Amino acid sequence: MLVQAILKSKASNEVVTVPASATVSEAAAILAEKRIGTVVVSDDGKTALGIFSERDIVRELAASGSGCLTQNVSAYMTVNVVTCTVDVTAQSVLAQMTEGRFRHMPVVEGDKLIGIVTLGDVVKAQLSELAMEKDALEGMIMGH
């Protein structure tokens, strides 16, 4: 299964972004309101400058306390964003996420953000594909 199919199966391809100047507190409010774990840091809403997650907030709160909430997300974001394109396999994305220990991967076309896939999206797609294969094999065995 390709990332393109995963994106098509999602209810929305909206990529939630915040500018690099957004405060940690502002980003946390967006994460809570949208019930998501990550925002892409982008000043134009099209190009990823970084990625900022709940984990980044927790790590910094533990390290420096609540003072970090007034700092810009650019101070704590991951700048080396791992991205993929629509023609990459779910298996490849799953391997990258597992190896890199992250749960969100922006999907790009050139440098432009076109979606985001989560570990949950990929696992759901893999399970769906396995179920279809199982049904097809059972049908072949039973002569349907």
TORGUTOR-88301 format. One record per residue (C-alpha): residue number from 1; y, z, x. Coordinates in nm, 2 decimals, padded with zeros to 4 digits. Example, Ala and Ser with C-alpha at 12.3 -4.5 7.8 and 13.67 -1.06 7.14 Angstrom:
2
[r 1 [-00.45 00.78 01.23]]
[r 2 [-00.11 00.71 01.37]]
END
This chain:
144
[r 1 [00.00 00.00 00.00]]
[r 2 [00.35 -00.09 00.12]]
[r 3 [00.66 00.12 00.11]]
[r 4 [00.81 -00.14 -00.13]]
[r 5 [00.54 -00.05 -00.39]]
[r 6 [00.62 00.32 -00.35]]
[r 7 [00.99 00.26 -00.40]]
[r 8 [00.92 00.05 -00.72]]
[r 9 [00.71 00.34 -00.86]]
[r 10 [00.99 00.59 -00.82]]
[r 11 [01.20 00.68 -01.11]]
[r 12 [01.52 00.62 -00.90]]
[r 13 [01.59 00.47 -00.57]]
[r 14 [01.92 00.66 -00.53]]
[r 15 [01.97 00.80 -00.18]]
[r 16 [02.18 01.12 -00.20]]
[r 17 [02.43 01.12 00.08]]
[r 18 [02.70 01.35 00.21]]
[r 19 [02.97 01.27 00.46]]
[r 20 [02.94 01.42 00.81]]
[r 21 [03.25 01.63 00.72]]
[r 22 [03.07 01.80 00.43]]
[r 23 [03.01 02.17 00.48]]
[r 24 [02.67 02.32 00.49]]
[r 25 [02.76 02.51 00.17]]
[r 26 [02.85 02.18 -00.01]]
[r 27 [02.53 02.02 00.10]]
[r 28 [02.33 02.32 -00.01]]
[r 29 [02.49 02.30 -00.36]]
[r 30 [02.39 01.93 -00.38]]
[r 31 [02.04 02.00 -00.27]]
[r 32 [02.01 02.28 -00.53]]
[r 33 [02.17 02.08 -00.81]]
[r 34 [01.96 01.77 -00.75]]
[r 35 [01.65 01.97 -00.67]]
[r 36 [01.58 01.78 -00.35]]
[r 37 [01.50 01.89 00.00]]
[r 38 [01.72 01.65 00.21]]
[r 39 [02.04 01.45 00.21]]
[r 40 [02.12 01.16 00.43]]
[r 41 [02.44 01.21 00.62]]
[r 42 [02.65 00.89 00.58]]
[r 43 [03.02 00.84 00.57]]
[r 44 [03.00 00.51 00.39]]
[r 45 [02.69 00.58 00.17]]
[r 46 [02.51 00.28 00.34]]
[r 47 [02.45 00.37 00.70]]
[r 48 [02.26 00.68 00.81]]
[r 49 [02.43 00.89 01.07]]
[r 50 [02.18 01.17 01.03]]
[r 51 [01.96 01.37 00.80]]
[r 52 [02.02 01.72 00.68]]
[r 53 [01.75 01.94 00.51]]
[r 54 [01.68 02.28 00.36]]
[r 55 [01.50 02.36 00.68]]
[r 56 [01.82 02.29 00.88]]
[r 57 [02.00 02.54 00.66]]
[r 58 [01.74 02.81 00.69]]
[r 59 [01.71 02.77 01.07]]
[r 60 [02.08 02.80 01.12]]
[r 61 [02.12 03.10 00.88]]
[r 62 [01.85 03.28 01.08]]
[r 63 [02.01 03.19 01.41]]
[r 64 [02.38 03.25 01.34]]
[r 65 [02.41 03.40 00.99]]
[r 66 [02.62 03.30 00.69]]
[r 67 [02.91 03.17 00.90]]
[r 68 [02.73 02.84 00.93]]
[r 69 [02.79 02.78 00.56]]
[r 70 [03.15 02.68 00.64]]
[r 71 [03.06 02.44 00.92]]
[r 72 [03.02 02.07 00.89]]
[r 73 [02.67 01.93 00.84]]
[r 74 [02.72 01.71 01.14]]
[r 75 [02.68 02.02 01.36]]
[r 76 [02.32 02.08 01.24]]
[r 77 [02.19 01.74 01.12]]
[r 78 [01.91 01.56 01.28]]
[r 79 [02.08 01.26 01.45]]
[r 80 [01.77 01.06 01.55]]
[r 81 [01.67 00.96 01.20]]
[r 82 [01.33 00.80 01.17]]
[r 83 [01.35 00.52 00.92]]
[r 84 [01.12 00.25 00.78]]
[r 85 [01.14 -00.08 00.61]]
[r 86 [00.98 -00.19 00.28]]
[r 87 [00.71 -00.39 00.46]]
[r 88 [00.56 -00.08 00.64]]
[r 89 [00.23 00.06 00.51]]
[r 90 [00.21 00.40 00.34]]
[r 91 [-00.05 00.49 00.60]]
[r 92 [00.19 00.43 00.88]]
[r 93 [00.47 00.63 00.71]]
[r 94 [00.23 00.92 00.65]]
[r 95 [00.12 00.92 01.02]]
[r 96 [00.49 00.92 01.13]]
[r 97 [00.58 01.21 00.90]]
[r 98 [00.28 01.41 01.00]]
[r 99 [00.33 01.36 01.37]]
[r 100 [00.70 01.42 01.35]]
[r 101 [00.67 01.72 01.11]]
[r 102 [00.92 01.59 00.86]]
[r 103 [00.90 01.52 00.48]]
[r 104 [01.17 01.26 00.41]]
[r 105 [01.21 00.90 00.55]]
[r 106 [01.50 00.68 00.46]]
[r 107 [01.41 00.32 00.39]]
[r 108 [01.65 00.06 00.54]]
[r 109 [01.71 -00.31 00.53]]
[r 110 [01.89 -00.39 00.85]]
[r 111 [02.11 -00.09 00.88]]
[r 112 [02.17 -00.05 00.51]]
[r 113 [02.00 00.24 00.32]]
[r 114 [01.80 00.11 00.02]]
[r 115 [01.59 00.41 -00.06]]
[r 116 [01.41 00.72 00.06]]
[r 117 [01.04 00.81 00.05]]
[r 118 [00.91 01.16 00.06]]
[r 119 [00.58 01.30 00.18]]
[r 120 [00.50 01.36 -00.18]]
[r 121 [00.57 01.00 -00.28]]
[r 122 [00.34 00.87 -00.01]]
[r 123 [00.06 01.12 -00.10]]
[r 124 [00.09 01.03 -00.47]]
[r 125 [00.07 00.66 -00.39]]
[r 126 [-00.23 00.71 -00.16]]
[r 127 [-00.41 00.91 -00.44]]
[r 128 [-00.33 00.65 -00.69]]
[r 129 [-00.47 00.37 -00.47]]
[r 130 [-00.78 00.58 -00.41]]
[r 131 [-00.83 00.63 -00.78]]
[r 132 [-00.80 00.26 -00.85]]
[r 133 [-01.05 00.18 -00.57]]
[r 134 [-01.29 00.44 -00.71]]
[r 135 [-01.27 00.29 -01.06]]
[r 136 [-01.32 -00.06 -00.92]]
[r 137 [-01.63 00.05 -00.72]]
[r 138 [-01.77 00.23 -01.02]]
[r 139 [-01.71 -00.08 -01.24]]
[r 140 [-01.89 -00.30 -00.98]]
[r 141 [-02.19 -00.06 -00.96]]
[r 142 [-02.22 -00.03 -01.33]]
[r 143 [-02.18 -00.40 -01.38]]
[r 144 [-01.85 -00.40 -01.57]]
END
